[in-house]
Amino acid sequence: MQIINTIGRRKTSIARVYVKPGKGDIKVNDRDLKEYFLSEIHQTTVKQPLATVKVEGQYDVTVNVEGGGVKGQAEAVRLGIARALVQFNTENKPALRKEGLLTRDSRMVERKKPGRRKARRKFQFSKR
C-alpha cells in the first residue's frame, strides 16, 4: 500500500500530511476532523481538494499540524492534501491548479518596526 507524504504551510502553520487509499477517514493530530476543526467552514476548507477532484471517501488522510491559528492550520492542511492528490494522480493537477489549491499563500505577518507600537502604526501627528 502506497502512502504519500507531503507538507503544507500557511503563515506560521506547518502541516505534515500522509495520504493513503482507504475509506475516507481524516485524522488531525490523532483526533477526528470534526473534533479538531469545530467550524464547518474550516472542515470544508480541509476537504476542498478532495471535493474538487471528486475522490471524497477514497483516501485516508492523517495530519500532524502545528503553529499558527485555526484558519492557518486548515489552509496548511488543504495545501498538503492537494499536493498529495497530485502525486497520486497527475491528471488531478489542472483541476486543483484552476481552483488555486496548489499555490502556497506566501502572505505573512508584517514585522513590528523599532520605535513604533505596531508594524504600521505611527505616532499621532499634530499640525498645530
Phi and psi in radians as a Rosetta constraint file:
Dihedral C 1 N 2 CA 2 C 2 CIRCULARHARMONIC -1.607 0.35
Dihedral N 2 CA 2 C 2 N 3 CIRCULARHARMONIC 2.241 0.35
Dihedral C 2 N 3 CA 3 C 3 CIRCULARHARMONIC -2.017 0.35
Dihedral N 3 CA 3 C 3 N 4 CIRCULARHARMONIC 2.159 0.35
Dihedral C 3 N 4 CA 4 C 4 CIRCULARHARMONIC -1.716 0.35
Dihedral N 4 CA 4 C 4 N 5 CIRCULARHARMONIC 2.318 0.35
Dihedral C 4 N 5 CA 5 C 5 CIRCULARHARMONIC -2.029 0.35
Dihedral N 5 CA 5 C 5 N 6 CIRCULARHARMONIC 2.122 0.35
Dihedral C 5 N 6 CA 6 C 6 CIRCULARHARMONIC -2.354 0.35
Dihedral N 6 CA 6 C 6 N 7 CIRCULARHARMONIC 2.952 0.35
Dihedral C 6 N 7 CA 7 C 7 CIRCULARHARMONIC -2.181 0.35
Dihedral N 7 CA 7 C 7 N 8 CIRCULARHARMONIC 2.407 0.35
Dihedral C 7 N 8 CA 8 C 8 CIRCULARHARMONIC -2.180 0.35
Dihedral N 8 CA 8 C 8 N 9 CIRCULARHARMONIC 2.430 0.35
Dihedral C 8 N 9 CA 9 C 9 CIRCULARHARMONIC -2.261 0.35
Dihedral N 9 CA 9 C 9 N 10 CIRCULARHARMONIC 2.599 0.35
Dihedral C 9 N 10 CA 10 C 10 CIRCULARHARMONIC -2.762 0.35
Dihedral N 10 CA 10 C 10 N 11 CIRCULARHARMONIC 2.166 0.35
Dihedral C 10 N 11 CA 11 C 11 CIRCULARHARMONIC 0.921 0.35
Dihedral N 11 CA 11 C 11 N 12 CIRCULARHARMONIC -2.053 0.35
Dihedral C 11 N 12 CA 12 C 12 CIRCULARHARMONIC -1.852 0.35
Dihedral N 12 CA 12 C 12 N 13 CIRCULARHARMONIC 0.195 0.35
Dihedral C 12 N 13 CA 13 C 13 CIRCULARHARMONIC -1.565 0.35
Dihedral N 13 CA 13 C 13 N 14 CIRCULARHARMONIC 2.432 0.35
Dihedral C 13 N 14 CA 14 C 14 CIRCULARHARMONIC -2.236 0.35
Dihedral N 14 CA 14 C 14 N 15 CIRCULARHARMONIC 2.180 0.35
Dihedral C 14 N 15 CA 15 C 15 CIRCULARHARMONIC -2.042 0.35
Dihedral N 15 CA 15 C 15 N 16 CIRCULARHARMONIC 2.141 0.35
Dihedral C 15 N 16 CA 16 C 16 CIRCULARHARMONIC -1.710 0.35
Dihedral N 16 CA 16 C 16 N 17 CIRCULARHARMONIC 2.053 0.35
Dihedral C 16 N 17 CA 17 C 17 CIRCULARHARMONIC -1.969 0.35
Dihedral N 17 CA 17 C 17 N 18 CIRCULARHARMONIC 2.298 0.35
Dihedral C 17 N 18 CA 18 C 18 CIRCULARHARMONIC -2.095 0.35
Dihedral N 18 CA 18 C 18 N 19 CIRCULARHARMONIC 2.082 0.35
Dihedral C 18 N 19 CA 19 C 19 CIRCULARHARMONIC -2.104 0.35
Dihedral N 19 CA 19 C 19 N 20 CIRCULARHARMONIC 2.316 0.35
Dihedral C 19 N 20 CA 20 C 20 CIRCULARHARMONIC -2.470 0.35
Dihedral N 20 CA 20 C 20 N 21 CIRCULARHARMONIC 2.696 0.35
Dihedral C 20 N 21 CA 21 C 21 CIRCULARHARMONIC -1.045 0.35
Dihedral N 21 CA 21 C 21 N 22 CIRCULARHARMONIC 2.400 0.35
Dihedral C 21 N 22 CA 22 C 22 CIRCULARHARMONIC -2.994 0.35
Dihedral N 22 CA 22 C 22 N 23 CIRCULARHARMONIC -2.554 0.35
Dihedral C 22 N 23 CA 23 C 23 CIRCULARHARMONIC -2.010 0.35
Dihedral N 23 CA 23 C 23 N 24 CIRCULARHARMONIC 0.272 0.35
Dihedral C 23 N 24 CA 24 C 24 CIRCULARHARMONIC 1.761 0.35
Dihedral N 24 CA 24 C 24 N 25 CIRCULARHARMONIC 0.280 0.35
Dihedral C 24 N 25 CA 25 C 25 CIRCULARHARMONIC -1.326 0.35
Dihedral N 25 CA 25 C 25 N 26 CIRCULARHARMONIC 2.336 0.35
Dihedral C 25 N 26 CA 26 C 26 CIRCULARHARMONIC -2.122 0.35
Dihedral N 26 CA 26 C 26 N 27 CIRCULARHARMONIC 1.997 0.35
Dihedral C 26 N 27 CA 27 C 27 CIRCULARHARMONIC -1.979 0.35
Dihedral N 27 CA 27 C 27 N 28 CIRCULARHARMONIC 2.285 0.35
Dihedral C 27 N 28 CA 28 C 28 CIRCULARHARMONIC -2.108 0.35
Dihedral N 28 CA 28 C 28 N 29 CIRCULARHARMONIC 2.088 0.35
Dihedral C 28 N 29 CA 29 C 29 CIRCULARHARMONIC 0.859 0.35
Dihedral N 29 CA 29 C 29 N 30 CIRCULARHARMONIC 0.842 0.35
Dihedral C 29 N 30 CA 30 C 30 CIRCULARHARMONIC 1.083 0.35
Dihedral N 30 CA 30 C 30 N 31 CIRCULARHARMONIC 0.317 0.35
Dihedral C 30 N 31 CA 31 C 31 CIRCULARHARMONIC -2.172 0.35
Dihedral N 31 CA 31 C 31 N 32 CIRCULARHARMONIC 2.748 0.35
Dihedral C 31 N 32 CA 32 C 32 CIRCULARHARMONIC -1.159 0.35
Dihedral N 32 CA 32 C 32 N 33 CIRCULARHARMONIC 2.678 0.35
Dihedral C 32 N 33 CA 33 C 33 CIRCULARHARMONIC -0.974 0.35
Dihedral N 33 CA 33 C 33 N 34 CIRCULARHARMONIC -0.808 0.35
Dihedral C 33 N 34 CA 34 C 34 CIRCULARHARMONIC -1.191 0.35
Dihedral N 34 CA 34 C 34 N 35 CIRCULARHARMONIC -0.422 0.35
Dihedral C 34 N 35 CA 35 C 35 CIRCULARHARMONIC -1.416 0.35
Dihedral N 35 CA 35 C 35 N 36 CIRCULARHARMONIC -0.604 0.35
Dihedral C 35 N 36 CA 36 C 36 CIRCULARHARMONIC -1.455 0.35
Dihedral N 36 CA 36 C 36 N 37 CIRCULARHARMONIC -0.902 0.35
Dihedral C 36 N 37 CA 37 C 37 CIRCULARHARMONIC -1.734 0.35
Dihedral N 37 CA 37 C 37 N 38 CIRCULARHARMONIC 1.722 0.35
Dihedral C 37 N 38 CA 38 C 38 CIRCULARHARMONIC -1.258 0.35
Dihedral N 38 CA 38 C 38 N 39 CIRCULARHARMONIC -0.546 0.35
Dihedral C 38 N 39 CA 39 C 39 CIRCULARHARMONIC -1.319 0.35
Dihedral N 39 CA 39 C 39 N 40 CIRCULARHARMONIC 2.382 0.35
Dihedral C 39 N 40 CA 40 C 40 CIRCULARHARMONIC -1.068 0.35
Dihedral N 40 CA 40 C 40 N 41 CIRCULARHARMONIC -0.606 0.35
Dihedral C 40 N 41 CA 41 C 41 CIRCULARHARMONIC -1.116 0.35
Dihedral N 41 CA 41 C 41 N 42 CIRCULARHARMONIC -0.768 0.35
Dihedral C 41 N 42 CA 42 C 42 CIRCULARHARMONIC -1.197 0.35
Dihedral N 42 CA 42 C 42 N 43 CIRCULARHARMONIC -0.621 0.35
Dihedral C 42 N 43 CA 43 C 43 CIRCULARHARMONIC -1.107 0.35
Dihedral N 43 CA 43 C 43 N 44 CIRCULARHARMONIC -0.750 0.35
Dihedral C 43 N 44 CA 44 C 44 CIRCULARHARMONIC -1.126 0.35
Dihedral N 44 CA 44 C 44 N 45 CIRCULARHARMONIC -0.699 0.35
Dihedral C 44 N 45 CA 45 C 45 CIRCULARHARMONIC -1.019 0.35
Dihedral N 45 CA 45 C 45 N 46 CIRCULARHARMONIC -0.786 0.35
Dihedral C 45 N 46 CA 46 C 46 CIRCULARHARMONIC -1.139 0.35
Dihedral N 46 CA 46 C 46 N 47 CIRCULARHARMONIC -0.676 0.35
Dihedral C 46 N 47 CA 47 C 47 CIRCULARHARMONIC -1.446 0.35
Dihedral N 47 CA 47 C 47 N 48 CIRCULARHARMONIC -0.130 0.35
Dihedral C 47 N 48 CA 48 C 48 CIRCULARHARMONIC -0.940 0.35
Dihedral N 48 CA 48 C 48 N 49 CIRCULARHARMONIC -0.812 0.35
Dihedral C 48 N 49 CA 49 C 49 CIRCULARHARMONIC -1.086 0.35
Dihedral N 49 CA 49 C 49 N 50 CIRCULARHARMONIC -0.677 0.35
Dihedral C 49 N 50 CA 50 C 50 CIRCULARHARMONIC -1.130 0.35
Dihedral N 50 CA 50 C 50 N 51 CIRCULARHARMONIC -0.700 0.35
Dihedral C 50 N 51 CA 51 C 51 CIRCULARHARMONIC -1.208 0.35
Dihedral N 51 CA 51 C 51 N 52 CIRCULARHARMONIC -0.626 0.35
Dihedral C 51 N 52 CA 52 C 52 CIRCULARHARMONIC -1.093 0.35
Dihedral N 52 CA 52 C 52 N 53 CIRCULARHARMONIC -0.726 0.35
Dihedral C 52 N 53 CA 53 C 53 CIRCULARHARMONIC -1.718 0.35
Dihedral N 53 CA 53 C 53 N 54 CIRCULARHARMONIC 0.180 0.35
Dihedral C 53 N 54 CA 54 C 54 CIRCULARHARMONIC 0.955 0.35
Dihedral N 54 CA 54 C 54 N 55 CIRCULARHARMONIC 0.878 0.35
Dihedral C 54 N 55 CA 55 C 55 CIRCULARHARMONIC -2.171 0.35
Dihedral N 55 CA 55 C 55 N 56 CIRCULARHARMONIC 0.446 0.35
Dihedral C 55 N 56 CA 56 C 56 CIRCULARHARMONIC -1.066 0.35
Dihedral N 56 CA 56 C 56 N 57 CIRCULARHARMONIC 2.329 0.35
Dihedral C 56 N 57 CA 57 C 57 CIRCULARHARMONIC 1.493 0.35
Dihedral N 57 CA 57 C 57 N 58 CIRCULARHARMONIC 0.075 0.35
Dihedral C 57 N 58 CA 58 C 58 CIRCULARHARMONIC -1.854 0.35
Dihedral N 58 CA 58 C 58 N 59 CIRCULARHARMONIC -0.272 0.35
Dihedral C 58 N 59 CA 59 C 59 CIRCULARHARMONIC -2.251 0.35
Dihedral N 59 CA 59 C 59 N 60 CIRCULARHARMONIC 2.470 0.35
Dihedral C 59 N 60 CA 60 C 60 CIRCULARHARMONIC -1.638 0.35
Dihedral N 60 CA 60 C 60 N 61 CIRCULARHARMONIC 2.288 0.35
Dihedral C 60 N 61 CA 61 C 61 CIRCULARHARMONIC -2.081 0.35
Dihedral N 61 CA 61 C 61 N 62 CIRCULARHARMONIC 2.239 0.35
Dihedral C 61 N 62 CA 62 C 62 CIRCULARHARMONIC -2.098 0.35
Dihedral N 62 CA 62 C 62 N 63 CIRCULARHARMONIC 2.299 0.35
Dihedral C 62 N 63 CA 63 C 63 CIRCULARHARMONIC -2.277 0.35
Dihedral N 63 CA 63 C 63 N 64 CIRCULARHARMONIC 2.384 0.35
Dihedral C 63 N 64 CA 64 C 64 CIRCULARHARMONIC -1.967 0.35
Dihedral N 64 CA 64 C 64 N 65 CIRCULARHARMONIC 2.053 0.35
Dihedral C 64 N 65 CA 65 C 65 CIRCULARHARMONIC -2.227 0.35
Dihedral N 65 CA 65 C 65 N 66 CIRCULARHARMONIC 2.466 0.35
Dihedral C 65 N 66 CA 66 C 66 CIRCULARHARMONIC -2.561 0.35
Dihedral N 66 CA 66 C 66 N 67 CIRCULARHARMONIC 2.737 0.35
Dihedral C 66 N 67 CA 67 C 67 CIRCULARHARMONIC 1.455 0.35
Dihedral N 67 CA 67 C 67 N 68 CIRCULARHARMONIC 2.729 0.35
Dihedral C 67 N 68 CA 68 C 68 CIRCULARHARMONIC 1.245 0.35
Dihedral N 68 CA 68 C 68 N 69 CIRCULARHARMONIC -2.898 0.35
Dihedral C 68 N 69 CA 69 C 69 CIRCULARHARMONIC -1.812 0.35
Dihedral N 69 CA 69 C 69 N 70 CIRCULARHARMONIC -3.042 0.35
Dihedral C 69 N 70 CA 70 C 70 CIRCULARHARMONIC -1.125 0.35
Dihedral N 70 CA 70 C 70 N 71 CIRCULARHARMONIC -0.805 0.35
Dihedral C 70 N 71 CA 71 C 71 CIRCULARHARMONIC -1.153 0.35
Dihedral N 71 CA 71 C 71 N 72 CIRCULARHARMONIC -0.763 0.35
Dihedral C 71 N 72 CA 72 C 72 CIRCULARHARMONIC -1.057 0.35
Dihedral N 72 CA 72 C 72 N 73 CIRCULARHARMONIC -0.696 0.35
Dihedral C 72 N 73 CA 73 C 73 CIRCULARHARMONIC -1.144 0.35
Dihedral N 73 CA 73 C 73 N 74 CIRCULARHARMONIC -0.751 0.35
Dihedral C 73 N 74 CA 74 C 74 CIRCULARHARMONIC -1.067 0.35
Dihedral N 74 CA 74 C 74 N 75 CIRCULARHARMONIC -0.734 0.35
Dihedral C 74 N 75 CA 75 C 75 CIRCULARHARMONIC -1.274 0.35
Dihedral N 75 CA 75 C 75 N 76 CIRCULARHARMONIC -0.528 0.35
Dihedral C 75 N 76 CA 76 C 76 CIRCULARHARMONIC -1.163 0.35
Dihedral N 76 CA 76 C 76 N 77 CIRCULARHARMONIC -0.731 0.35
Dihedral C 76 N 77 CA 77 C 77 CIRCULARHARMONIC -1.098 0.35
Dihedral N 77 CA 77 C 77 N 78 CIRCULARHARMONIC -0.740 0.35
Dihedral C 77 N 78 CA 78 C 78 CIRCULARHARMONIC -1.010 0.35
Dihedral N 78 CA 78 C 78 N 79 CIRCULARHARMONIC -0.797 0.35
Dihedral C 78 N 79 CA 79 C 79 CIRCULARHARMONIC -1.107 0.35
Dihedral N 79 CA 79 C 79 N 80 CIRCULARHARMONIC -0.747 0.35
Dihedral C 79 N 80 CA 80 C 80 CIRCULARHARMONIC -1.086 0.35
Dihedral N 80 CA 80 C 80 N 81 CIRCULARHARMONIC -0.736 0.35
Dihedral C 80 N 81 CA 81 C 81 CIRCULARHARMONIC -1.145 0.35
Dihedral N 81 CA 81 C 81 N 82 CIRCULARHARMONIC -0.745 0.35
Dihedral C 81 N 82 CA 82 C 82 CIRCULARHARMONIC -1.065 0.35
Dihedral N 82 CA 82 C 82 N 83 CIRCULARHARMONIC -0.759 0.35
Dihedral C 82 N 83 CA 83 C 83 CIRCULARHARMONIC -1.114 0.35
Dihedral N 83 CA 83 C 83 N 84 CIRCULARHARMONIC -0.660 0.35
Dihedral C 83 N 84 CA 84 C 84 CIRCULARHARMONIC -1.163 0.35
Dihedral N 84 CA 84 C 84 N 85 CIRCULARHARMONIC -0.700 0.35
Dihedral C 84 N 85 CA 85 C 85 CIRCULARHARMONIC -1.110 0.35
Dihedral N 85 CA 85 C 85 N 86 CIRCULARHARMONIC -0.607 0.35
Dihedral C 85 N 86 CA 86 C 86 CIRCULARHARMONIC -1.160 0.35
Dihedral N 86 CA 86 C 86 N 87 CIRCULARHARMONIC -0.668 0.35
Dihedral C 86 N 87 CA 87 C 87 CIRCULARHARMONIC -1.180 0.35
Dihedral N 87 CA 87 C 87 N 88 CIRCULARHARMONIC -0.598 0.35
Dihedral C 87 N 88 CA 88 C 88 CIRCULARHARMONIC -1.176 0.35
Dihedral N 88 CA 88 C 88 N 89 CIRCULARHARMONIC -0.794 0.35
Dihedral C 88 N 89 CA 89 C 89 CIRCULARHARMONIC -2.547 0.35
Dihedral N 89 CA 89 C 89 N 90 CIRCULARHARMONIC 1.977 0.35
Dihedral C 89 N 90 CA 90 C 90 CIRCULARHARMONIC -1.136 0.35
Dihedral N 90 CA 90 C 90 N 91 CIRCULARHARMONIC -0.363 0.35
Dihedral C 90 N 91 CA 91 C 91 CIRCULARHARMONIC -1.182 0.35
Dihedral N 91 CA 91 C 91 N 92 CIRCULARHARMONIC -0.284 0.35
Dihedral C 91 N 92 CA 92 C 92 CIRCULARHARMONIC -1.301 0.35
Dihedral N 92 CA 92 C 92 N 93 CIRCULARHARMONIC -0.325 0.35
Dihedral C 92 N 93 CA 93 C 93 CIRCULARHARMONIC -1.024 0.35
Dihedral N 93 CA 93 C 93 N 94 CIRCULARHARMONIC -0.851 0.35
Dihedral C 93 N 94 CA 94 C 94 CIRCULARHARMONIC -1.058 0.35
Dihedral N 94 CA 94 C 94 N 95 CIRCULARHARMONIC -0.705 0.35
Dihedral C 94 N 95 CA 95 C 95 CIRCULARHARMONIC -1.136 0.35
Dihedral N 95 CA 95 C 95 N 96 CIRCULARHARMONIC -0.774 0.35
Dihedral C 95 N 96 CA 96 C 96 CIRCULARHARMONIC -1.207 0.35
Dihedral N 96 CA 96 C 96 N 97 CIRCULARHARMONIC -0.660 0.35
Dihedral C 96 N 97 CA 97 C 97 CIRCULARHARMONIC -1.114 0.35
Dihedral N 97 CA 97 C 97 N 98 CIRCULARHARMONIC -0.713 0.35
Dihedral C 97 N 98 CA 98 C 98 CIRCULARHARMONIC -1.091 0.35
Dihedral N 98 CA 98 C 98 N 99 CIRCULARHARMONIC -0.641 0.35
Dihedral C 98 N 99 CA 99 C 99 CIRCULARHARMONIC -1.394 0.35
Dihedral N 99 CA 99 C 99 N 100 CIRCULARHARMONIC -0.135 0.35
Dihedral C 99 N 100 CA 100 C 100 CIRCULARHARMONIC 1.378 0.35
Dihedral N 100 CA 100 C 100 N 101 CIRCULARHARMONIC 0.382 0.35
Dihedral C 100 N 101 CA 101 C 101 CIRCULARHARMONIC -1.528 0.35
Dihedral N 101 CA 101 C 101 N 102 CIRCULARHARMONIC -0.177 0.35
Dihedral C 101 N 102 CA 102 C 102 CIRCULARHARMONIC -1.759 0.35
Dihedral N 102 CA 102 C 102 N 103 CIRCULARHARMONIC -0.005 0.35
Dihedral C 102 N 103 CA 103 C 103 CIRCULARHARMONIC -1.623 0.35
Dihedral N 103 CA 103 C 103 N 104 CIRCULARHARMONIC 2.195 0.35
Dihedral C 103 N 104 CA 104 C 104 CIRCULARHARMONIC -1.294 0.35
Dihedral N 104 CA 104 C 104 N 105 CIRCULARHARMONIC 2.118 0.35
Dihedral C 104 N 105 CA 105 C 105 CIRCULARHARMONIC -1.356 0.35
Dihedral N 105 CA 105 C 105 N 106 CIRCULARHARMONIC 1.863 0.35
Dihedral C 105 N 106 CA 106 C 106 CIRCULARHARMONIC -1.503 0.35
Dihedral N 106 CA 106 C 106 N 107 CIRCULARHARMONIC 0.043 0.35
Dihedral C 106 N 107 CA 107 C 107 CIRCULARHARMONIC -1.175 0.35
Dihedral N 107 CA 107 C 107 N 108 CIRCULARHARMONIC 2.259 0.35
Dihedral C 107 N 108 CA 108 C 108 CIRCULARHARMONIC -2.212 0.35
Dihedral N 108 CA 108 C 108 N 109 CIRCULARHARMONIC 2.920 0.35
Dihedral C 108 N 109 CA 109 C 109 CIRCULARHARMONIC -1.203 0.35
Dihedral N 109 CA 109 C 109 N 110 CIRCULARHARMONIC 2.336 0.35
Dihedral C 109 N 110 CA 110 C 110 CIRCULARHARMONIC -1.273 0.35
Dihedral N 110 CA 110 C 110 N 111 CIRCULARHARMONIC 2.463 0.35
Dihedral C 110 N 111 CA 111 C 111 CIRCULARHARMONIC -1.247 0.35
Dihedral N 111 CA 111 C 111 N 112 CIRCULARHARMONIC 2.657 0.35
Dihedral C 111 N 112 CA 112 C 112 CIRCULARHARMONIC -1.319 0.35
Dihedral N 112 CA 112 C 112 N 113 CIRCULARHARMONIC 2.367 0.35
Dihedral C 112 N 113 CA 113 C 113 CIRCULARHARMONIC -1.614 0.35
Dihedral N 113 CA 113 C 113 N 114 CIRCULARHARMONIC 2.577 0.35
Dihedral C 113 N 114 CA 114 C 114 CIRCULARHARMONIC -1.141 0.35
Dihedral N 114 CA 114 C 114 N 115 CIRCULARHARMONIC 2.492 0.35
Dihedral C 114 N 115 CA 115 C 115 CIRCULARHARMONIC 1.434 0.35
Dihedral N 115 CA 115 C 115 N 116 CIRCULARHARMONIC -0.039 0.35
Dihedral C 115 N 116 CA 116 C 116 CIRCULARHARMONIC -2.059 0.35
Dihedral N 116 CA 116 C 116 N 117 CIRCULARHARMONIC 2.857 0.35
Dihedral C 116 N 117 CA 117 C 117 CIRCULARHARMONIC -1.435 0.35
Dihedral N 117 CA 117 C 117 N 118 CIRCULARHARMONIC -0.576 0.35
Dihedral C 117 N 118 CA 118 C 118 CIRCULARHARMONIC -2.414 0.35
Dihedral N 118 CA 118 C 118 N 119 CIRCULARHARMONIC -2.984 0.35
Dihedral C 118 N 119 CA 119 C 119 CIRCULARHARMONIC -1.105 0.35
Dihedral N 119 CA 119 C 119 N 120 CIRCULARHARMONIC -0.733 0.35
Dihedral C 119 N 120 CA 120 C 120 CIRCULARHARMONIC -2.079 0.35
Dihedral N 120 CA 120 C 120 N 121 CIRCULARHARMONIC -0.133 0.35
Dihedral C 120 N 121 CA 121 C 121 CIRCULARHARMONIC -1.189 0.35
Dihedral N 121 CA 121 C 121 N 122 CIRCULARHARMONIC 2.088 0.35
Dihedral C 121 N 122 CA 122 C 122 CIRCULARHARMONIC -1.676 0.35
Dihedral N 122 CA 122 C 122 N 123 CIRCULARHARMONIC 2.946 0.35
Dihedral C 122 N 123 CA 123 C 123 CIRCULARHARMONIC -1.327 0.35
Dihedral N 123 CA 123 C 123 N 124 CIRCULARHARMONIC 2.701 0.35
Dihedral C 123 N 124 CA 124 C 124 CIRCULARHARMONIC -1.096 0.35
Dihedral N 124 CA 124 C 124 N 125 CIRCULARHARMONIC 2.360 0.35
Dihedral C 124 N 125 CA 125 C 125 CIRCULARHARMONIC -1.798 0.35
Dihedral N 125 CA 125 C 125 N 126 CIRCULARHARMONIC 2.262 0.35
Dihedral C 125 N 126 CA 126 C 126 CIRCULARHARMONIC -2.041 0.35
Dihedral N 126 CA 126 C 126 N 127 CIRCULARHARMONIC 2.103 0.35
Dihedral C 126 N 127 CA 127 C 127 CIRCULARHARMONIC -1.237 0.35
Dihedral N 127 CA 127 C 127 N 128 CIRCULARHARMONIC -0.654 0.35
